[in-house]
Amino acid sequence: MRIALFTETFLPKVDGIVTRLCHTVRHLTARGNSVLIVAPRGAPRRFARARVYGIPGMPLPLYPELKLAAPGPAIGKLLSRFRPDVIHVVNPAVLGLGGLYYSQTMGIPLVASYHTHLPKYLKHYGLGFLEGVLWNLLKLGHNLARVNLCTSTAMMQELSAHGIERVQLWQRGVDTELFHPQAASSEMRARLTAGQPERPLLLYVGRLSAEKEVGRIRVLLEQIPQARLAIVGDGPERGSLEQHFAGYDVVFTGYLQGESLAAAFASADLFVFPSRTETLGLVLLEAMAAGCPVIAPRCGGITDVVDSGRNGFLFDPNSDSDFVQVTQQLLSSVGQRQLFRQQARQEAERWSWSAATQQLEGYYRAVIAAGGAEHRVPYWEILRAELRPALGVLHSTSANGQPRQRPDDPLQWPALAPQRILLGIAVANASR
């Protein structure tokens, strides 16, 4: 098959979406498929025998790691030369609009996948009033696809409840060779505990951004003063988090990758993850593969990953006291923790990237066999008809206080909206 993959985020960025895409592309090309990746500029020109076409993008002031790349007519010429059998749009937001548009105009079957719970992110950037608008946008874009893939049953249910059709599960995967209990090392534990390896070690791995709610972990250190915390990752909230945890026993490492990341997981006592906006939480599977029991909120895609009372504990997402109680319970019982380590590893061993990619190939073949795009009505006509009323909230005013007229071309609408709306939606389009 010839697969054109549109993604809003790719290398060199580090997050769960990029991890999944890298493993997926490796397995697709190894199985004889030709893959074209359309992504913001900055990635290598080739990755795992796939061509990467970079689109110039603007670093977002709130999140410089993320680039806002707008599609242009060069993409049409690129697709005409590549002749894809299927277009796969990952988290259609800005660059992904190009994939939606050319799927419609060129009659190419479309697959879309949902990895980042954008509507729930908005409130963390002061944009909660746009949640309804964003659901309308997501419904419009995703319903152009012949199949919409989610990485957890919880997200399948939520997308279906908001009118998104043809929803299917794209199973999870994890690298069980890299992430393994044998990766534990005394050197890494000494690093993560600042030279106090005998103390209980809590670990967080992920992006340091508002929607991850990393600051919630401080309540554990307040109630369990003998514990130490290691925070692995980086992001726009790092400076404020360093202030938030000042005076507590916390080590910030920045990003770790490969064997160093595997050693961090395997060397910790518990993996604590407070985020309430996860579509899956790939990092949870990585922790489990390394034999590290998980403490996480009972919401979203996390409930597909963690079997509470068997390989970790789920807590009431709105209760700090419950967060503390389950953490104390598992830290206080060496025997239970060791059992959870074994059972976490057993669960992770069920999910390979090879099987997940073969499942994806099956979806591709099905949409190719069904023919062209789901709807041949011009995409922009659908956008105008469906979203004109909802996007009234984006109407801005001119310098003299008079309302500006919004042009008919939807590509021009963001230019008339307050800048923070576009930035907030784009900032939300990342995951880990």
Secondary structure, DSSP 8 states (H G I E B T S, - for coil): -EEEEEES--TT--SHHHHHHHHHHHHHHHTT-EEEEEEETTS-SEETTEEEEEE-EEEETTEEEEEEE---THHHHHHHHH--SEEEEES-SSTHHHHHHHHHHHT--EEEEE-S-HHHHGGGGT-GGGHHHHHHHHHHHHTTSSEEEESSHHHHHHHHHTT--SEEE------TTTS-GGG--HHHHHHHTTS-TTS-EEEEES--SGGG-GGGGHHHHHH-TT-EEEEEB--TTHHHHHHHTTTS-EEEEE---HHHHHHHHHH-SEEE---S--SS-HHHHHHHHTT--EEEES-TTHHHH--BTTTEEEE-TT-HHHHHHHHHHHHH-HHHHHHHHHHHHHHHTT--HHHHHHHHHHHHHHHHHH-S-S--S-HHHHHHHHHTTGGGGG--B-TTS-B----S-GGGHHHHS-HHHHHHHHHHS---
